Amino acid sequence: MAAYKMLNTDEIKKLSPKDLNAEIAKSETDLAKRRIKVRLGEDKQNHMVGAVKKYIARLKTPIVNNTKK
């Protein structure tokens, strides 16, 4: 599984909503691929499934906070 760099919170805050949505889409695709590979036994890094889920939640937080204003 090709790993990609997860952005930290400071970098996430600087992204535009369009960039956030693109990063969310990329991460959701990666999550689906990881889930399949873990179930098939091809990927031994099953802890990364939870890490990617948390990363997606971090990406969605600024979008939700901006809509509440």
N, C-alpha and C positions, 0 to 999 in steps of 0.2 A: 504494500500500500504506500503510495507516494505521500509523504508527509508535507504539509504546508505550514507556513508560519502563522500561528494564531496571534492576532493583534492584542496588545494590552489595552487597558481601559482608557488611557490617555489618547491612544491612537484611534480608538473607537469613537470617542467624543468629537474628534476632528473630522470624521467622515460625514459626507452629505447623505441625506436619506436615500438617494439613488445608489450610492456606493454601499450603504448598509444593506440595502435589499439585494444587491449583487453578491455581497459577502455571505448573506444568509442563504441565498440559493446555492452557492458553492458549498457551504458547510452542510446543508441538508442533503445534498447529493453525496458528499463524502460520508455522512452518517449512514445513509442507506447502504452504500457500498461496504462500509465497515461492518454493519450488522450482518449482512449476507456472508461476508468472509469469515466472521467469527463463528457463525452457525455452521458453516461448512468445514471449519477447522483449519482454514488457510491462514488466518491471522491470529496470532497468539496474544496480541495486545488488546484484550477485551476491555481493559480499563479505559481505553481511548473512546469507547462508545459513550460512556458517561461524561468524559471530558469534552467531547464535541457537543453533547447536549447542553452542558453548562455554557459553553462558548456561544451557542446559538441564543440562549437566554440572555447572555450579556449583550449580544448584538441587538436583540429586540427591545431591550430596556430603554435606550434613548428614544426610540420611535414611539413607545407607549408614553413616556414622560412628555414628549413634545406635543402629543395629541391632547393631553389633559390640560394644557395651558389655555 
